[in-house]
Amino acid sequence: MSKNSIRGRRLTKAHKMSFAAVATIGAAAVAATLVPGGAGNTGTAEAAVAPVALTQVVEAQTKSVESSLAAQQAVAAQRAQAAAAAKADAAAKAKAEAAAKKAREQKEAASRAAARKPVFANNLDGWIKEALFIMKKEGIPGTYAGIHKNVMRESSGNPLAINNWDINAKNGVPSKGLLQVIYPTFKAYHVPGTKFDQYDPVANIVAACNYAADRYGTIDNVNSAY
């Protein structure tokens, strides 16, 4: 294949239109030269028409080429804008998805952390520590020492202790458990999440400390029957 034929395949539409204009101009020039001269001014008048016609053809073809190029440029600009918009949308979507994923992961991590609960020994030391763990989450004040001193005074550390001789017992609501709370007090100050059982050591401590915080500021301020 010759170089000329290769170039021919690479011509744009605008180039082909330009060549068509040149070919038209050449044809018009040949036609003008072939016009026979006549008597008088007839040949001169016909020859004068040719330059005017050629100028109009050139102008028309130039405008057509320029219009075609402008249209191509407008289409290219629109495509570029559409591509940029699509890219921006994809980036925004990816950013939103990443943020949502991070939020889910943080929420799941917080949920797992909240679900984790230390294992406490099933004895007085473990009961007090578990009660303090719950009290901290609930915003109930109190210390290990304050709870321990009151437990030892009220029940000597026996979670099944009951008082059947004081005024509360005579009224039908004996004091029960580690911190010797009566049923109305336990019911009013019971903390959800603990067992609803006066004899349950953790529930008893937390309810008693909740009551003491309301009446005395903290279980640490209680040094006698309360």
Disulfide bonds with the S-S distance in Angstrom:
none
